[in-house]
Amino acid sequence: MKRTEAIKKIKHSLATCEPQIVTPAGTTYEEHVERLSKKLLTEVIDPVRVKVASTIIRGGDFERYRDSEVWAISKGAGGWLLTIAGSDDFALGFGEDIQSIKMHGCSSNDALGEWCA
């Protein structure tokens, strides 16, 4: 996967999903989504192939991520934004060892919502 593909995948999600995020007091949902979307796009990295080795939430999508070709496509203070090759799915991952990433547990086609989880 290339960085341009990661950006395209995130932009597709932003254009087709209504992000499931909490809006803080004093701002509108639209303003908050716009600000976070810009921040997410600035944190896109050259994708790195990772191995998902564990999960925080049992009963989520861990097995699918453990058994798939997974790429980290964004890195911020909150962790990695992960995606499965060939799908519009995203998840949040943690850790510094790319061969042993811990995923939050759930995934969806909502890149911003997963990144902000």
C-alpha positions as CSV (number, residue, x, y, z in Angstrom):
1,M,0.0,0.0,0.0
2,K,1.2,3.5,-0.8
3,R,0.6,6.8,1.1
4,T,-1.6,8.1,-1.8
5,E,-3.8,5.0,-1.5
6,A,-4.1,5.5,2.3
7,I,-5.2,9.1,1.8
8,K,-7.7,8.1,-0.9
9,K,-9.1,5.4,1.4
10,I,-9.5,7.8,4.3
11,K,-11.0,10.5,2.1
12,H,-13.5,8.0,0.8
13,S,-14.6,7.2,4.4
14,L,-14.9,10.9,5.3
15,A,-17.1,11.4,2.2
16,T,-19.4,8.4,2.7
17,C,-19.7,8.0,6.5
18,E,-21.1,10.2,9.1
19,P,-18.4,10.0,11.8
20,Q,-19.5,8.7,15.1
21,I,-17.6,11.1,17.3
22,V,-18.5,13.1,20.4
23,T,-18.7,16.8,19.9
24,P,-17.4,19.0,22.7
25,A,-19.4,21.8,24.1
26,G,-18.9,25.1,22.4
27,T,-18.5,23.7,18.9
28,T,-20.8,22.3,16.2
29,Y,-20.6,18.7,15.0
30,E,-19.6,20.0,11.5
31,E,-16.8,22.2,12.8
32,H,-15.5,19.4,15.0
33,V,-15.6,16.8,12.1
34,E,-13.8,19.3,9.8
35,R,-11.0,20.0,12.4
36,L,-10.5,16.3,13.2
37,S,-10.6,15.3,9.5
38,K,-7.8,17.8,8.7
39,K,-5.7,16.6,11.7
40,L,-6.2,12.9,10.7
41,L,-5.0,13.6,7.1
42,T,-1.9,15.4,8.4
43,E,-1.0,12.3,10.4
44,V,-1.1,9.9,7.5
45,I,2.2,8.1,7.2
46,D,3.9,5.9,4.6
47,P,1.9,2.8,5.3
48,V,3.6,0.1,7.4
49,R,2.6,-3.5,7.3
50,V,1.8,-4.6,10.9
51,K,0.8,-7.7,12.8
52,V,-2.2,-7.5,15.1
53,A,-1.4,-9.7,18.0
54,S,-3.9,-8.9,20.7
55,T,-7.0,-6.9,21.5
56,I,-8.5,-4.8,24.3
57,I,-12.2,-5.6,23.6
58,R,-13.1,-9.3,23.4
59,G,-15.8,-10.3,20.9
60,G,-14.9,-7.6,18.4
61,D,-13.0,-8.0,15.1
62,F,-9.7,-9.2,16.4
63,E,-9.6,-12.5,14.5
64,R,-10.2,-10.8,11.2
65,Y,-7.4,-8.4,11.8
66,R,-5.1,-11.1,13.2
67,D,-5.6,-13.2,10.1
68,S,-5.5,-10.4,7.4
69,E,-3.0,-8.2,5.7
70,V,-3.1,-5.1,7.9
71,W,-1.5,-1.7,7.3
72,A,-0.9,1.1,9.7
73,I,-1.8,4.3,7.7
74,S,-1.8,7.0,10.3
75,K,0.1,7.6,13.6
76,G,-0.9,10.1,16.2
77,A,-0.9,10.4,20.0
78,G,-3.9,8.2,20.2
79,G,-2.3,5.3,18.3
80,W,-2.3,3.9,14.8
81,L,-5.1,3.9,12.3
82,L,-5.2,0.4,10.9
83,T,-6.8,-0.9,7.8
84,I,-7.2,-4.2,6.1
85,A,-5.9,-4.4,2.5
86,G,-8.7,-4.6,0.0
87,S,-11.4,-3.5,2.4
88,D,-12.9,-0.2,3.6
89,D,-12.4,-1.2,7.2
90,F,-10.5,0.7,9.9
91,A,-9.5,0.1,13.5
92,L,-7.4,1.7,16.2
93,G,-4.2,0.0,17.2
94,F,-1.6,0.6,20.0
95,G,2.1,-0.2,20.5
96,E,5.5,0.5,19.1
97,D,6.4,-3.0,17.9
98,I,4.8,-3.3,14.5
99,Q,4.9,-7.1,14.8
100,S,2.8,-7.0,18.0
101,I,0.1,-4.3,17.7
102,K,-2.8,-4.4,20.1
103,M,-6.1,-3.3,18.5
104,H,-8.8,-1.5,20.3
105,G,-11.1,-4.4,19.3
106,C,-13.9,-3.1,17.0
107,S,-13.7,-1.9,13.5
108,S,-15.9,-0.1,10.9
109,N,-15.8,1.8,7.7
110,D,-15.7,5.1,9.8
111,A,-12.0,6.1,9.6
112,L,-12.5,9.2,11.8
113,G,-14.7,7.5,14.4
114,E,-12.2,4.6,14.7
115,W,-9.2,7.0,14.9
116,C,-11.0,9.0,17.7
117,A,-12.1,5.9,19.6
